[in-house]
Amino acid sequence: MTTPVEYTIEKSANGYFIVKVGEGVAGYVSEDVEHPGLWVIEDADGHLMGRHHDRENGAAFLATWFGAEVQNWS
């Protein structure tokens, strides 16, 4: 069973939501202008990770992905 990763979401000036795990940036979530009702999910480097219909679930995905990446580097 996977333990949920704690994260925060901060709104930026450009309309993006920054997903952070601790002090690290896990990625960004923004409204998809081409597909209303979806949220674009990007990693911290701006690479497209996917789209989701729920901002919170997209942020949780990024946080979990970020947590897994950090553990792989340890």
PyMOL CGO cylinders between C-alpha atoms (Angstrom):
from pymol import cmd
from pymol.cgo import CYLINDER

trace = [
    CYLINDER, 0.00, 0.00, 0.00, 1.32, 3.43, -0.94, 0.3, 1, 1, 1, 1, 1, 1,
    CYLINDER, 1.32, 3.43, -0.94, 1.44, 6.19, 1.66, 0.3, 1, 1, 1, 1, 1, 1,
    CYLINDER, 1.44, 6.19, 1.66, 0.09, 9.49, 0.29, 0.3, 1, 1, 1, 1, 1, 1,
    CYLINDER, 0.09, 9.49, 0.29, 2.74, 12.16, -0.22, 0.3, 1, 1, 1, 1, 1, 1,
    CYLINDER, 2.74, 12.16, -0.22, 2.01, 15.45, 1.52, 0.3, 1, 1, 1, 1, 1, 1,
    CYLINDER, 2.01, 15.45, 1.52, 2.10, 18.42, -0.81, 0.3, 1, 1, 1, 1, 1, 1,
    CYLINDER, 2.10, 18.42, -0.81, 0.99, 22.03, -1.10, 0.3, 1, 1, 1, 1, 1, 1,
    CYLINDER, 0.99, 22.03, -1.10, -0.43, 23.96, -4.04, 0.3, 1, 1, 1, 1, 1, 1,
    CYLINDER, -0.43, 23.96, -4.04, 0.49, 27.61, -4.55, 0.3, 1, 1, 1, 1, 1, 1,
    CYLINDER, 0.49, 27.61, -4.55, -1.07, 29.82, -7.21, 0.3, 1, 1, 1, 1, 1, 1,
    CYLINDER, -1.07, 29.82, -7.21, 1.47, 31.70, -9.32, 0.3, 1, 1, 1, 1, 1, 1,
    CYLINDER, 1.47, 31.70, -9.32, 1.01, 35.05, -11.01, 0.3, 1, 1, 1, 1, 1, 1,
    CYLINDER, 1.01, 35.05, -11.01, 0.72, 33.45, -14.47, 0.3, 1, 1, 1, 1, 1, 1,
    CYLINDER, 0.72, 33.45, -14.47, -2.26, 31.25, -13.57, 0.3, 1, 1, 1, 1, 1, 1,
    CYLINDER, -2.26, 31.25, -13.57, -0.29, 28.08, -12.93, 0.3, 1, 1, 1, 1, 1, 1,
    CYLINDER, -0.29, 28.08, -12.93, -0.58, 26.16, -9.70, 0.3, 1, 1, 1, 1, 1, 1,
    CYLINDER, -0.58, 26.16, -9.70, 2.80, 25.13, -8.30, 0.3, 1, 1, 1, 1, 1, 1,
    CYLINDER, 2.80, 25.13, -8.30, 2.81, 21.73, -6.60, 0.3, 1, 1, 1, 1, 1, 1,
    CYLINDER, 2.81, 21.73, -6.60, 5.43, 21.46, -3.87, 0.3, 1, 1, 1, 1, 1, 1,
    CYLINDER, 5.43, 21.46, -3.87, 6.62, 18.56, -1.74, 0.3, 1, 1, 1, 1, 1, 1,
    CYLINDER, 6.62, 18.56, -1.74, 8.45, 20.14, 1.16, 0.3, 1, 1, 1, 1, 1, 1,
    CYLINDER, 8.45, 20.14, 1.16, 10.66, 22.80, -0.42, 0.3, 1, 1, 1, 1, 1, 1,
    CYLINDER, 10.66, 22.80, -0.42, 10.92, 20.94, -3.75, 0.3, 1, 1, 1, 1, 1, 1,
    CYLINDER, 10.92, 20.94, -3.75, 8.81, 21.76, -6.79, 0.3, 1, 1, 1, 1, 1, 1,
    CYLINDER, 8.81, 21.76, -6.79, 7.06, 18.63, -8.02, 0.3, 1, 1, 1, 1, 1, 1,
    CYLINDER, 7.06, 18.63, -8.02, 5.49, 20.35, -11.01, 0.3, 1, 1, 1, 1, 1, 1,
    CYLINDER, 5.49, 20.35, -11.01, 2.70, 22.54, -12.28, 0.3, 1, 1, 1, 1, 1, 1,
    CYLINDER, 2.70, 22.54, -12.28, -1.01, 22.22, -12.88, 0.3, 1, 1, 1, 1, 1, 1,
    CYLINDER, -1.01, 22.22, -12.88, -2.89, 24.62, -15.15, 0.3, 1, 1, 1, 1, 1, 1,
    CYLINDER, -2.89, 24.62, -15.15, -6.25, 24.82, -16.87, 0.3, 1, 1, 1, 1, 1, 1,
    CYLINDER, -6.25, 24.82, -16.87, -6.19, 23.34, -20.36, 0.3, 1, 1, 1, 1, 1, 1,
    CYLINDER, -6.19, 23.34, -20.36, -7.29, 26.11, -22.74, 0.3, 1, 1, 1, 1, 1, 1,
    CYLINDER, -7.29, 26.11, -22.74, -7.71, 23.67, -25.64, 0.3, 1, 1, 1, 1, 1, 1,
    CYLINDER, -7.71, 23.67, -25.64, -9.76, 21.15, -23.65, 0.3, 1, 1, 1, 1, 1, 1,
    CYLINDER, -9.76, 21.15, -23.65, -12.05, 22.93, -21.18, 0.3, 1, 1, 1, 1, 1, 1,
    CYLINDER, -12.05, 22.93, -21.18, -12.65, 20.95, -18.01, 0.3, 1, 1, 1, 1, 1, 1,
    CYLINDER, -12.65, 20.95, -18.01, -9.20, 19.34, -18.05, 0.3, 1, 1, 1, 1, 1, 1,
    CYLINDER, -9.20, 19.34, -18.05, -6.04, 20.28, -16.18, 0.3, 1, 1, 1, 1, 1, 1,
    CYLINDER, -6.04, 20.28, -16.18, -2.58, 20.07, -17.74, 0.3, 1, 1, 1, 1, 1, 1,
    CYLINDER, -2.58, 20.07, -17.74, -0.02, 18.33, -15.54, 0.3, 1, 1, 1, 1, 1, 1,
    CYLINDER, -0.02, 18.33, -15.54, 3.67, 19.18, -16.07, 0.3, 1, 1, 1, 1, 1, 1,
    CYLINDER, 3.67, 19.18, -16.07, 6.77, 18.14, -14.16, 0.3, 1, 1, 1, 1, 1, 1,
    CYLINDER, 6.77, 18.14, -14.16, 9.17, 20.70, -12.68, 0.3, 1, 1, 1, 1, 1, 1,
    CYLINDER, 9.17, 20.70, -12.68, 11.02, 20.90, -16.01, 0.3, 1, 1, 1, 1, 1, 1,
    CYLINDER, 11.02, 20.90, -16.01, 7.82, 21.70, -17.91, 0.3, 1, 1, 1, 1, 1, 1,
    CYLINDER, 7.82, 21.70, -17.91, 7.44, 18.28, -19.53, 0.3, 1, 1, 1, 1, 1, 1,
    CYLINDER, 7.44, 18.28, -19.53, 3.85, 17.21, -20.13, 0.3, 1, 1, 1, 1, 1, 1,
    CYLINDER, 3.85, 17.21, -20.13, 2.91, 14.40, -17.74, 0.3, 1, 1, 1, 1, 1, 1,
    CYLINDER, 2.91, 14.40, -17.74, -0.72, 14.21, -18.81, 0.3, 1, 1, 1, 1, 1, 1,
    CYLINDER, -0.72, 14.21, -18.81, -4.12, 15.73, -18.30, 0.3, 1, 1, 1, 1, 1, 1,
    CYLINDER, -4.12, 15.73, -18.30, -6.73, 15.15, -15.62, 0.3, 1, 1, 1, 1, 1, 1,
    CYLINDER, -6.73, 15.15, -15.62, -10.29, 16.25, -14.96, 0.3, 1, 1, 1, 1, 1, 1,
    CYLINDER, -10.29, 16.25, -14.96, -9.49, 17.17, -11.34, 0.3, 1, 1, 1, 1, 1, 1,
    CYLINDER, -9.49, 17.17, -11.34, -6.80, 19.64, -10.24, 0.3, 1, 1, 1, 1, 1, 1,
    CYLINDER, -6.80, 19.64, -10.24, -6.29, 18.00, -6.83, 0.3, 1, 1, 1, 1, 1, 1,
    CYLINDER, -6.29, 18.00, -6.83, -5.85, 14.53, -8.28, 0.3, 1, 1, 1, 1, 1, 1,
    CYLINDER, -5.85, 14.53, -8.28, -3.39, 15.91, -10.82, 0.3, 1, 1, 1, 1, 1, 1,
    CYLINDER, -3.39, 15.91, -10.82, -1.41, 17.56, -8.03, 0.3, 1, 1, 1, 1, 1, 1,
    CYLINDER, -1.41, 17.56, -8.03, -1.45, 14.35, -6.00, 0.3, 1, 1, 1, 1, 1, 1,
    CYLINDER, -1.45, 14.35, -6.00, -0.10, 12.46, -9.02, 0.3, 1, 1, 1, 1, 1, 1,
    CYLINDER, -0.10, 12.46, -9.02, 2.76, 14.96, -9.38, 0.3, 1, 1, 1, 1, 1, 1,
    CYLINDER, 2.76, 14.96, -9.38, 3.58, 14.75, -5.68, 0.3, 1, 1, 1, 1, 1, 1,
    CYLINDER, 3.58, 14.75, -5.68, 3.66, 10.95, -5.80, 0.3, 1, 1, 1, 1, 1, 1,
    CYLINDER, 3.66, 10.95, -5.80, 5.80, 10.98, -8.96, 0.3, 1, 1, 1, 1, 1, 1,
    CYLINDER, 5.80, 10.98, -8.96, 8.17, 13.48, -7.36, 0.3, 1, 1, 1, 1, 1, 1,
    CYLINDER, 8.17, 13.48, -7.36, 8.43, 11.36, -4.20, 0.3, 1, 1, 1, 1, 1, 1,
    CYLINDER, 8.43, 11.36, -4.20, 9.27, 8.28, -6.26, 0.3, 1, 1, 1, 1, 1, 1,
    CYLINDER, 9.27, 8.28, -6.26, 11.92, 10.17, -8.25, 0.3, 1, 1, 1, 1, 1, 1,
    CYLINDER, 11.92, 10.17, -8.25, 13.57, 11.49, -5.08, 0.3, 1, 1, 1, 1, 1, 1,
    CYLINDER, 13.57, 11.49, -5.08, 13.67, 7.99, -3.57, 0.3, 1, 1, 1, 1, 1, 1,
    CYLINDER, 13.67, 7.99, -3.57, 15.28, 6.60, -6.74, 0.3, 1, 1, 1, 1, 1, 1,
    CYLINDER, 15.28, 6.60, -6.74, 18.13, 9.12, -6.44, 0.3, 1, 1, 1, 1, 1, 1,
    CYLINDER, 18.13, 9.12, -6.44, 18.78, 8.34, -2.76, 0.3, 1, 1, 1, 1, 1, 1,
]
cmd.load_cgo(trace, "trace")
